[in-house]
Amino acid sequence: MTDAEKAAQIVFPGHKFGIDSVEEAELLVELGVGGFCLYGGRPQEVAEFTARLQSKAKRPLLMSGDYEDGVAQQCPGATSLPSNMGIGASGSEQLAEEKGRITAIEARALGVPWVLAPVCDLATAPANPIVNTRAFGDNPALVARLGAAYLRGLRAEGAIGCLKHFPGHGDTTADSHLELPSVDADRATLDARELAPFQALASTSESVMTAHLKVPALVPEGIPYSISADPNKTLRGTLGFQGLISTDALAMQAIAANFDELEASRMALLGGADILLVPTDARGLVRRLGPAVEDSPELVAIVRAAYERLEAARAKVRSGPRPPLELVGGAKHRETAERMAESCLAWAGAPVKLPANIRYWEPESDPDEWFGATFIDMLREFGLKVEPWTPGEPPPAGERLVVGTFLNPRAYTGRIAYDEDERAEIRGRLRAVPNALVVSFGSPFVFDDLETPGLCAFGKNEASQRVAALALTGKIEVHGRMPVRLKIAARA
């Protein structure tokens, strides 16, 4: 292969099903890209797409996906698995490994063997809009232990993983999809906290994703970490990581709004990156990158080494037939996910069993559009009478108010909590109601924000809603422990 062809191989475009055309993807394959990062699609659609592109590629494509909580995170119809923070609440390596196994089987069935997980960030900042339940918790040892188990699960079923987002995205209050966040901790703090999970897992993971962050302790110039010179120094040097290094998506505004794409790519390669992930203009980048590499002996050497690491990563993917597509979202995996969800609950405050009659309120939706419809259906199935609550009206005697919240990290929103006015309004309403109870199907930090105790399921999927109903009616015990520090839990 020419050096320009090897440069094309390290470009990994994004492909959004229902938005991007298959014809454009085929053109990118003809231009020689090494793989794609896939978003959305039904399982059958994704499987057919990957098979079609593989048949047209001169070199095997390495397909990747953000399947942090199972393939269902991107593909409706696949198995929805507990969030990392739910696994953190369980503290169970067995569950973390099982999550990796199911994810690997379903991802490989779709032809996507590079799973861009686990998240190794720490959930240390309640206002962080993009980490939260994606993290296992706020303790580096817990994150490292469960991350290692998850990687074992992926590897056992022939997939490869990716630690992200190095050097740690947890201690920020901005979404790098929208802007450039900053981690302002000093180097000693970074070593003891943010870097610790990556250090523990550096010898076991096939790849690492770098973050679009300002990290003054590592990069005093203020350059985004992902395109700085530090990965060669800290990730490869200090931590000794020898695998594949990918940037986070170059189309994110932290990079796209501030840098020419070719210049950002050149900087990333010089700093240690091997994969240029999801550029804004993949076709244009491939056409510009080849000549730029061939004109620079330094970049030639870097691209050759990056291509060799890409080949090594490809070699670690299990070859042979894909797992049967019917396993994706099949009964066996769904049943396992349901059992897993039972362990992924934790109290914020003292345990509670609901009375026979309750009033239910979701600050984010109206009764005819409740996000917690599965939760409410289960409560009613168990014989509870559930009526909507009208704010400002005290529940009748003997009834209890249950507040359902669904605050989860979502890219490009910058939102993970109620704003100041919303918090004040909700708090005021709850103070007027004795024994109000919050059930969070997402962020655990909502209990402190609303100054109200309750139960956390750490996710909003149907399994999480069902087991929350089981716990609140006393049909299962809650054995999980809160994996982040909360003021309300400390007072209980």
N, C-alpha and C positions, 0 to 999 in steps of 0.2 A: 504494500500500500504506500502511496505517496504521503508526505507529511500533511498536505492539504486534506487528503481523505481521512487521515487519522484525526485531524482537527474537527472535521464534520462529525466523526463518531462520538465525540465527547459533548456534542450538543444534544440535549434531550428536550424536545418541544413538549408543551402541554397539548392535550386534546380533550375538549369538552364535548361530550355526546349531546346531540341536539342543537349544538351551536356551530362547532367546527365541522367542515366537510371531510368525508373519507377521501375525496380526491386530493385535497390539500395534504392530508397525511401521506398519501401515496407519493405525492411529489417530493415530500420531505424524505421519504425512504429512498427515492431515486437520487436525491442529493447526498445521501450517505449518513444520515443521523444514526446514532447508536441505540436509540430507544425513545420512549415517550413516558410522560407522566399523565395518567388517565383520570378524568373526572366524570362522574356520573355514569349513566348507561344501565340498562337492564342486563342481568348476567348473560343471557343468550347473545345479546347485542355486543357486549364486550368480548365474549369468547370468539364470535365470528370476526370481529374487527381485528383482534390480535392475530388470529390464524391467517386472515387475508394479508395483513402487512408482512407477516413472517414469510409468506410464500413469495413475496416480491423483493425481499431484502437479500443483498449479497452476503451480509454477515448476520448472524442471529441477533435479533433485537432484544434488548433488555427492557422489558416493560415494568413500570413502577406505578404505585398508587398510594394515596394517603389513606390507608386502611387501619388507622389507629385503633378503632373500636370494632374491628371486623370489616369485611368487605361491604356490609350494609351501610357503612358510613358514606359510601359513594354510590352503591348499587342497590336500589330497592329490590327486595326479594331475596337477598342474601341474609345470612344470620347476623342479627344485631347482638353485639356482645357488651358486657359491662364496661363502663369507662375505666380508665386507668386509676382514677381516684377511688372508684368503687373497689377495685382490686386492692388498692392501698388500704382501704378500710378493713378488708378481710385479712390483710397481712399474709396471704397464702401464696407461697411459691407455686404450689400445685395449680391453683387457679390461673396464675399468670402464665404458666407453661401451657395450660389447656387453651387459654386465649390465643397464644401464639400458634398452637397446633391447628386450631379450627381456622384461624385467619390464613395460615399458609395453605391448607388444603383448598379452601375456597378461592384464594387468590390464584393459585396455580391452575385450578380448574378453568379459570378465565384467561390463563396465559399471562399472568402478571406475577412473576416470582420475586420481584424486588419490593418488599413492603417497607414503606417509609415510616418506620416505627421501630423501637419505642421512643416516646417523648421522655427525655431525661432531665427536663427542666424541673425546678423546684417551685411549688406553689407557695411562695413566701410573701407575695404581695396580693392582698385581697382585691385591689383595684386593677390588677392585671386583666385586660379584656380578652386575651388570646390564649392563656395557659390554663389556669384554674383546674377543671376536672380532667384535662388532658394529662396532667401530671399525676404520678402515683401518690404524692404528698409533699410535705415540706422538709422531710428528713433525708439527707443525702444517702445514708446507709440503707434506708427502706427503698429508695428509688433504685439504687444500685442492685440490691438483692432481687427485687421483683423484675427489674429490667433484664438481669441475667437469666432469670427463669423464662421470661417471654422469648428471649433470643433462642434459648434451648428448644422451645416449642416450635418456632419458625424453622430452625435448622433440622429438627427431627423429621419435618415433612417436606424438606427440600427447597425451602425459600430462604432468602437472605434478608437481614434487617438493616436498620439505619438509625443510629443514635442522633437525636436532635433536641434542641437547636444549639450547637456549640458556639460559644462557651457558656450558655445558659440564659434563657429568655425569661426566667421566672420573676426576677426582681425588677420589673418594668411596669409602667402604667399606660403604655401606648401599644397599638397594634401596628406591627411593621408592614402589614398589608396596606396601611394608610399613610404611615409616616416613619421616621427613623427614631426608634426608642433609644434610651440610654441606660446602661447598667453602671452605676456610679460607685460601686463597692471598691475598696482598695484591694491590692493583690493578695494580701494575706487572707482576707475574707473570701475572695474568689477561690483560692486554693482549698480552703476548708469547707466551702459551701458549694458554689456553682460547679466548679471543676471536678469535685470529688466523684460524682457518679460516672463521669466520662473517663476519669482516671481508672476507676475500678473496672470498667468494661472495655477499655481501649484494646485489650489483647483478644477480645472475644467477638467483637462486632466486625462485620464485613465492610460497613460504611459508616460515615458520619456526615451530617448536614450542618453547615455553618449558618449562623444567624445574621440577619441584617440588623445590627445593633451598633451603637457607639459604646465602646468599652474603654474608657480612658486609661484604666490600669494596664491594659494590654496594648492599646493603640492610641497614644497620646494625641496624634494628629487629628482625631475625630473622623477618620475614614470609616465607613461601615465595615464591621469586622469581616464579613463574608468576602470582601474584595481587598482586604488589607494584606500586609506581609506576615501577619502573626500566625496563621495556621501552620506554616512551615516551622515556625519557632516553637510555639506552645503545643500544638496538637501532634505534629510529627516529632518535634524535638523533645520537649519536656515529658509529654505523655507517651511517646514512643509508638504512636498509631501508624500502622503500615498499610492500611486498607484504602478504600476508595473514599475520597472527599468530594462531596457535592455542595454547591451553593444552595441556598434556599431559592425559591422562584425569583428569577431576575425581573419578572413582570410586576412584582410587588412595588408599591409606590416608594418605599424606602430607597430603592435603587432606580426604578424607571423614571421617577420624577426629577432625579438629580444627576444622572450620568448618561452619557452616550453608551449604547449597549455594547458596542465593540470595545470601547475603552474600559468599561466595567468588566467585561470578559477577560481582557488582557490583564487587568490588575488582579482579578481572581486567580488566573492561571499562574501568574508570577508569585502569588502569595501561597499557593499550595493546592488550589482546587483542581480536581480531575474532571468533574462533570459540571457543565453549564446548564442549569435546570430551568425550564419553562421561560425562555426569553420572550420578550414582547413580539419580536419579529424574527422568528426562527429561520425563515428562508433567507432573509437579509443577513442575519448573523452568519449563517453557514457560508454564504457567498463572500462575505467580507473577511471572515476569520481565516480562511485558507491562505489567501495572499499575504495577510498580515503575519501569519506564522512563518511562511516560507521566506519572508524578508528579514526574519529575526533568528539568528542561531540560538539565542537563549530560549525563545519560544519553541523552536523545533525540538530541543532537548526536553523541555517540559511536556510538550504534547506527546512525544514518544513515550515518556514515562507514564503519563496519564492513561494512554491507550493500553499499555501493558497492565496497569492496575484494573482497567475496565475488563480486559480479557480474563484476568484472574478472578474477578467478581462473577463474570459469566460462568466460569468453570465450576464455581461453587453451587450453582443452581442445579437441582436434580434434573437430569435428562430423561428422555423416555416419554411415554404417553402421559397426558394430563390426567388428573383425577376426574372421574365422571362428573359432568355438569349437574347431574341430579343431586349431588351432595351439597350443592350451594343452596343454603336455606332449607335443607332437608330436615325431616322430623328428628333425626338423631342429634343434629347440631342444635336445633331449637330447644330440645329437651335439656341438653347439656347447658345451654345458655341460661335457661330458666333456673336450673339448680345452682349455677354460679351466682345468679343475681341474689339468691337468698342470703349468701354470705357477704354481699356488698351493701350492707345497710349499717348505719351508725346513728345513735342518739346524740342530739345536741341538747343536753339537759337530762332530766330523769325520764325513765321509760313511762309510756302511757298506753292505756287501752281505752278505745273509744266507747262511749255509751251507745245505746240503741238508736238515738236520734242525734243527727248532727246538721249543722249549717255549713255550707261550703262556699268558698270565695276564691277566685283567681284575680288578682289585681291586673293581670295582663290580658284578660279575655272576658267575654260575656258568657252567660250560662249556655247559650245555644252553640257556642264554639269552644267549650272547655278543652284545654290541652290535656287535662287529666281525665278524659272520658273513660279510659280503661280502668283507672283507679276507682272512679265513682261506680262503674258497672260492677266491679268486684265487691265493693262495700255493700251494694244493694243485693248482690247475689248471696252475701253472707247474712242478709236479713236486716241490715241497717236502713233506717229511713234517712235519706239525704235530700235536703232542700237547699236551694240557692240562698245565700245570705245577701241581704240588702244593707250596704254600709250605712252605719248610723242607727240601725235598729238592733237592740240587744237580742240575742237568741232567747227563745222561751226557756223557762226554768227546766233544768235537767238536760238541756241540749248543749253541745260543745261546738265552738267555731273552729273549723279546719281551713287553713289558708294554703293553697297550692301555689308554688312558685316554680318557674321553669327557666331560670337564668343560666344559660350555657354559653361557652365560648363559641363565637361564630366569626369567621374571617370577614373583614371589610365592614364590620358594624361598629367596632370600638366600644361595645356595650357588654358589661357583665354584671351590672348592679343597677338598682333603681337610682335615679338621680336624686339630688338633695331634696328637691321639692316633693318628689314621689315618696321618698323615705319618710319625710316629716308627716305627710298626709297619712300614709299607711300606719306608721307608729301611733299617731293620734287616734286612729280608728281602733287599733288593737288594744290600746291602753283602756279604752272604755268597755272592753269585753273581758270578763274574768276567764282565766284558763284557756285563752286562745292558743292554738297549736299550729305551727308551720310545718308543712311537709315540702321539702325541697327536692325537686327532681332535676337537680343541677348543682349550682354553686353552694358550698357549705357556708360561705361567709354571709349569706343572707340572714342567718340567725342573729349574728351580731348587729347587722344593719337594722333589723327590725326589732331587736331587743326582745325576741320571743323564742322560746325553746321549741324543739320538735324532732322530727325524724328526717334523715337525709338519705336519699337513694342514689345520689351522684349521677343520675342520668334520667332521661325522659322516655326511654323506649318502653314498649308494652310489658316486657318482663319486669323492669324496675317498678312500674306502676302496680303490677299484680302483687309482687312480693311486699311492697309497702302496705297494701291493703291487708295482706296476710299478717304482717307484723302488728299493725294497729288494731287488729281484731283478736290478737292473742293466739293466732294459729301457728305462728313460728316465733322463735326467740331471736332477738337481735344480738349477735355476738361480735359484730364489727366495732372497731374503735376509730374515732375521728382521726384521720391522717394529717390534719392541719390544726394549728393552735387556734382555739376560739375562746373569747372572753366568757361567753355564756356557758360553755362547757365547763370552764374552770370554776364557775360559781355554783354549778349544780352539786 
